[in-house]
């Protein structure tokens, strides 16, 4: 029994992290008729690669079909793992931006933040910050920029 457990642990240590670690995927309701799906790239290493934001719209009669009607997307490089995603009105225009916070996997655990506006049912880059200290307030830094 101990040999099997030791073998299983060895296999996990030998396999690339991208084969066993879960990638980040989140569905985020922007409004009653607009949904975003934020995810790290498939089959990429967890520590580096890309992330994407896909937007989907629906109609009042198809509210339950949150991800059926694709409207737009953006793909961005990332150096680290997505730590969290928030909806925050950074510019106070009554329309929240999608904020993606990424933490590097190195010893410093540096933070990056990416903010996206929704324009004509597609995400567009609004602002970004990078190489922030591990305890930085990413939202505050994005607002300052």
N, C-alpha and C positions, 0 to 999 in steps of 0.2 A: 504494500500500500504506500509506504513512504517513497519507494522508487517511482511509482506513478506520479505522485505529487511533485517530486523533485523534477521529473521529466517534463511535466506540464509547465512548471515554473520556468524551466530552462527554455522551453519553446517560446513562451511569452517574452522572455528577455531577448531572445535571438530575433524574433519577428520584428520587422520595422513597425514603429508606433502607428503608422498610417493604416496598418492592417487590422489593428485591434482597438484603437482608440475611437470613440464616437466623435463624429464631427458635429459642429454646431448647426442646428436648423431650428428656426422659430417662425411661427405665423403670428403676425401682428395686425390687429384691426386698426386701420387708420381712421375710418369713418364707417357708418352703417353700410356704405356701398363700395368701399375700397379696402383691400387687404394686401399686405406686404408679406413676402416670404424672404427671410434673410438666412443665408446659409454659407458655410465654408465650402470650398470646392470639393467635389467628389474625387476620391482616389488620390488626394493630395496629402502630403505630410501634415500633421496637426500643427507643427511649429511654423510653417510658412506656406505661402500659396496665394489663394485669392478668396474673396467673398463676393457674393452677389445679392442684389436686392431685386426681386421680381414683384411687379404690381399686377393686381387683378381687380377687375370691377365686376359688379353684379347689378342686377336691377331689383326693384322692389318685389317683383314676383319670383325672383330667383335668389333671394337672400341667403339661402342655405348653401348655395354653390359658390363659396368664397374664392375658390381658385380655378374656376373654369374659364373665365374670360380674361386672357392675358392682355395687358395694355402697354407694358414697357419694362425695361430692366437696365441694370448697370452692373458691371463687373469691375472690381478693384483689387489691386495687390494687397497682401497683408504680410506683416512680419510678426507673427505671434498667433495667439488664439483669440477668438471673439470671447470677451468676458461677459458683456451684456449689451443689450439693445434697448434704447429708450425712445419715446416720443416726447419731444420737448420743443416748445415755441421759443427758439433762440433769439429771433429777431422781433418778437412781439407783434407779429402781423396777423394773429389769430389763426395761423395755419402751422401746426407742429411740424418740425423737422424730424427725420429719422436719424438717430445718433447711434453709431456703432463704435463700441469701445473695445480696443484690442490690447492685450498684454503680451509683451515679448516673453519668450520662454528662457531667455538667458538669465544670468545671475542677478542682473539689475531689475528685472521685471518691469521694464519701462512701458509706459502707456502711450497709446495713440488714440485719437478720436477723429471720426469722420461724420460729417453732417450732410444730409441730403434733403433737398426740397422736392416737392412733387409739382411738376409743371406739365400740363397737358397729359396727365395720367402716366407720366414717366418720372423716375427718380433722376435728379441731376445734382452734381456736387455743389454744395453750398460753402463748406468750410472744412478745414482739417488741421490737426496739430499732431506732432509726433515727438518722440524721444523725451516725453515728460517723466519726471520722477515717479516711482511706483506708488507714492501716496498722493499724487496730484489730483486736483479736482478737474477732470477733463471737461465737464460742462462749463465751468467758469472760464477755462482757457479758450474754449470755442467761442464763448460770448465775447471775450476780449478781442478776438481776432477780427 
